[in-house]
Amino acid sequence: MKSLKELYRCGMGPSSSHTIGPQNACKEFLAEYPFIDGYKVVLYGSLAKTGKGHMTDSVIRKSFENICGEVEFNCEKKDLHHPNTMEIYGFDGGREVACWHVTSVGGGAIKIKGRKKSEPREVYPHKNFAEISDYCKAENIRLCEYAEKFEGQSLRPYLAEVWQVMQNAVERGLNAEGILEGGLDVRRKAKTLFSENDVFEDSMTRENRLVCAFAFAVSEENASCGEIVTAPTCGSAGVLPAVLYYFKYKYKFDDERIIDALATAGIVGNVVKTNASISGAECGCQAEIGTACSMASAALGELYGMDISQIEYAAEVALEHHLGLTCDPIKGLVQIPCIERNAVAAMRAINAVSLANFLTYSRKISFDMVVATMYRTGKDLSKIYRETAEGGLAKIYGKD
């Protein structure tokens, strides 16, 4: 497995695969061919079908700055190796001088066909949760200690920055008002959720309201191109911060404990990324929101001091009960159902930890088994339910 720094990336929303990935590809292209005076980018698959909603064309034009060019949406091509595919052409004096075939594989990472670009090195010697768990038990260490053991001293400062960006996103979102751009007339709701409590509100209702407010805050910031952290993606960026932010301020967990929780959550997210996918275009929203919920459950288990078996069970429950979740964003925007989905997943993460507290040692399903199932389920999903805005709510919305 690779570094957690490849999983947690700070960047601008609204999509790690549709915004950050294409932006990185264009910047790398321009760095290699700084002399070009023209460009053409062709988007295929999910990048073409939801690129407008994710502002893919806008970020591409910004990446090429003052160079003249065009962005083409090709929704017809079918024989794609990956659903997030793009081609970048560079021109000098009207003559084509370069062409890259790029896939945006999720979390802002890209692959360039035929190029021996140095891949991020493998940091961890273990490939799945079972191997990690066996190692941690043999060494008598926690998952967060496991992460630091193989990542080194640079991990904690990096995660401290990640946590600060997460908190900033929550706080900006709680103070923002107005309508999100994109044409759906979706009004920001985080501030309302946070402030409008009922005098008869019980403790459980208050917890649900506040956790949802924090998830809405980050997701609304993401939808408006604010700075967030991929956890594991932009579209699912509200789940983990919402849970950690709530428990920090309710139970006064200090930032050092939060950093431990982020490391534990990162290991869980890395297992999914390594053995399955975190891309909605590849495996549906189960890969994004399901993984984010799993990470949040693991983080909360770490804060509670649960043992590794309990953390595994919490993460397994969280992912298992998102199996089959489709990715059907209306108009390709990360607004409906994405924003509410982050809030629901944040609450579900808390519930999964509660179950783990009582039922861990009677379980029959391992985390690795659910990860493998999620990947197979994602591959079985119809393409119209994998971030194409062609099925589900995206197709039904506005029909009645």
N, C-alpha and C positions, 0 to 999 in steps of 0.2 A: 504494500500500500504506500501511496505517496503522502507527502506532508499535509498536515491540516491547513497549511497556508494555501494549498491549492483548492481546498474546500471552502474555507471562509475567505471570501474576497470582498473588499470594500469597493463599491462602485455606484454608478447612477442607474436607477430603474429605467424602464419598468420590467426588463427581462434579461436574465443572464445569458440565455441562449440566443435571443433575438435582438438584443441591444449591445450588451457588453462583448459577446463573442464576435459579432460582425465588426464592431468598433475596433477590437484588438486586431482582427485580420486586416482591416484597412490601414491601420497605423503601421503594422509590420510591413505591409506591401509598400507603403509610401517611404518607409525608412530604407528599404532595399532599392527602391527606384525613385529617388528624390527628384530626378530630372524630368519626370513625365509631365506633359502639359494637357493630358486628357485621360479620362478613365470611363469604364463602363462596368457596372456590377449587375449581374443577373441573379435573382433570388429564386430558389426552387422549393417545392414541398411546403412545409409549414412556414418557412421564412417568407414564402410568397403569399401564402393564404392568410396569414395573420400579421404580416410585416407592417401594414399600415397602422393597425391598432397598437402594435408594439413600437411604433416610430422607428423601425429599422432603416427605412429610406432616409429619414431625417438625420440619424446618427452617422450614416455613411457619408452624406453630403458634408456634415460638420467635420468628419475625419479628414476628408480631402480638402478642406478649407477653401482656398480660392481657385482651385483647379476646376476647369469645366468638365462636366461629365453627366452621365445619366444612370438611373437605377431602373431596372426592368423587373417586373413581377411575372414569372413564368409559372403558371398554375397547372400547365398541361403535362409537363414531363413526369413520367411515372417511374422509370427504372432508376431509382435513386438508391445509392448505398446507405444513405442516412437521410432522415426527413428534414434536417436543417442543413441544406446544401446551398452553396453560393459559388459563383465564378467571378473573379476580378480580372479585368483587362486593363492594361496600361498602354498609353499611346504617347508617341513623341513625334511631333510634326505630322500627325495623321497616320503614322505607321505603328502597328501593334508591336510592342517590344516585350510584353510579358503577359502571362495568363496563369492565374492560380485557381485551383479547384479546392475549395475549403469546406469543411464541415464544422459546425458549431455544436459541440458534443455535450453541452450543459455546464452550468456553473461558470460560464465565461471562457471556458477552455476551447481551443480550436485545433484542428488537424489539417495540414496542407498536403494534398496528394503528391506523392513522388518526391517529397523533400525530407531530407534527413535532419529535420530540426531536432535539436537535443530535447528529449523528453525530460520532465522533472524526474529526478532520481527516486528510486524506491527507498523509502525511509524505514518502513516496518518490515520485518522478516516474515510476518504471519499474514495469511490471506483471508481468513474468515474469523467469525466471532469465537467459534469453538477453539481454534488454535490460540487466539488471544486469551481467552478465559483460562485455558489450561496453563498457559505461561504465567499469567498473573497469580493464579493459585499456587503454582510451584514456587514463585518468587515472593509470595505474600505481599503483593502490591495491588493498589487500586488502578482502575483504568486511567485516571488522570496521571498517576505516577508512571504508568506504562508509556503514555504519550510523551511525557517529559524525558523519560529514559532514552527514547530513540530520536526525539526531535532536538534535544539539547537545550541549552540555556536561552536560546533566542525565542522559544515558544511562548513563554509567559508574557514578555513584553508585547509580542505580536497579538496575543489574545486580549491583552489589556487594551490595545488600540481597537480591536474588534468590538469589545464590550462598550467602549466609549462611543463608537459610531452607532451601535445599537441603541444606547440610551439617548443619544442626540436625536435619533429618528423618532423614538417614542415621544420625546418632549416637543419636538417640532410639530409632530402630528397632532398632539393634544391641544396645541395652540392655534392650529390652522382652521380656517373656515372656507366656505364657498363651494363651487361646483367643479368637479374634476373634468378636465378637457377630454374630448373624444366623441362627444355627440350623444351620450346616453343620459346626460343631465343628472349624473350621480352626485349627490351632495355628500360632502365629508360629514361623518357621523361621530368620529372619535371624541371630539370635544363635548358633544351632547351626552354621549354615553358616560363620560368621565364625571360630568358635573351635575347631571339631573338625577339625583337619587331621591327615593321616596322616604318619607319619615317612618314608614312602617316596614322598610326594607330589612329582611333578615340577613344574617351573616353569609349564607350560601348565595343568595341573590346578589349581594354586594360583591362577593368574590367573582361570580360570573360576569357581572357588569364591568368590573374594573379590568379583568383579564381580557375581555372582549374589547374594551376601550383601547388597551395597549396594542392589541393585535391590529385593530382598525387603524390606529395611529401610524404604525409602520407600513401597513399595506397601502394606505392612502398616500403616504410619502413616496412609496415605490411607484404607485400609479401616476404620480405627478413628477416623475423623473428626479426625485430626491435621492440623497446618498443613503444607501442601506448596505447590509451585509448579506451575501448569499449564504443562506442557512437552511437547505443547501443551495437554493436558487433565489432569484429575485421574487418570483411569483409566490414563494412560500416563506418569504423573509420575515413575516410578522409573528410566526408561531413561537419560535425559541425566545426572541426578545420579550414577548408578552409574558411568558411564564417566568423568566428570570427577573424581569423588572418588578412584577407583582410580588414575588417571594422575597426579593431584596428589601422592598419597602414595608411589607407586612411583617416579616420575621427578622429584619435587620441583618441579613447575611452580608458580610463584608465582601469587597471586590475580589479579595484573594480566593474566597470560597466560590465566587461566581466564575472566576477563571478556571478553577478545578472543574466546575460543572461544564464549562464550554469545551474543555479538553475531552471530558468523557463523552459529551454529545458528539464531538467531532469524530471520535473513534467509531461510534455507531454509524454516523453519516458516511464515513469513509468505507466501512464494510459494504454498505449498499452501493456506493459509487463504484467500488472495485468489482463487486460480484454481480451487479445488476445494472441499474441506471437511475439517475436523478433527473432525467430529461422528460418533460411532459410530452414532447413531440415524439419520443421514442416509446414511452410506456404509460402515457396518460398521467392524470394528476396524482394517482397513487404514488408515483415515483417522486413527485415534488412534495405535496402536502403530507402524504403518508410517511415519507422519510423525515420531514420536518417535525411531525408529531412524535415520531420515534426518538429523534434527537432530543426533543424537549422532555420527554419522559425520562430518558437516561440522565439528562442534566438534573432534573428534579430528584431522581433517585440518588445522585451524587450528593446533592445538598442535604438530603435526609440521612446520608451515611449508610445507605443500603449496601448489602454485599453484592458481588458481581452477578450472582444468579438472580437476585431480585431485580437488578438493573436490566439484565437481559430479558427477563419476563416482561417488565414494563415496556421495553422497546418493542418486544415481539407483539404484545397486545396492541400497541399503538399502530404498528404497521399492518398487522393482520386485518384489523377492522377498517382499513382503508382500501383493501384489495378490490380491484375493479373500478375504482373511482376514475371517472372520465375527465378529460380536459376539453371543455366546451365553452371557451370564453366568448361572450357575445361581442360581435364586431371585432374579435381578436384583441380586445382590451383586457387588461388585468384588473377588471372592476367587478363585473357580474359573471360568475359567482365567486370570483377569486378572493375578494376582500372578506366577505362573510366566512368563506371556507377557512381562512387563516384563524379567525376567531373560534370557530367550532373546533378546529384541530387543537388549539391551545387548551380549551377546556377538556377535550378528550385526553390530552396528555396527562393532565392532573388526575383524571379518573383512572387511567391505566396504572399510575403509580399506586393509587389506593388499592386496586385489585392485587397488584404485585405484593403489597404488604401482607396480604392474607393468603394468597393462593399459589405463590411461586413454587413451592415444593410438591405440588400436585399436578404440575403442568405436563403436557404431552408434546408440545410443539416447541422447537428451538427457533432462535432468531434466524439462523442461517437457512432453515427450512422455509420460513416466511419470505426471506429475501429472494430465494430461488423461485418461490411461487409467484411473487410479485412480478418478477422479470418475465416469466412464462405468460402470466396473465396479460401483461402489457403487450407482449408480442401477438397475443391472440385477439386483442382489442381491434375492432375495425378502425381504419385510418381516420374515419370521420370523428372519432372520439379521442384523437391524439393531437390536440392543439392545431386543428385546421379550421375551426369555427364553422364546420359544415354539418355538425350533428348536435343532438341534445338541446340544451337551452339556446345555443347559438342559432339553431335552425328554427326552433319553435317561437322564440321571442318575437313579438310584434305581429304574430299571425292572427291573434284573436281580436 
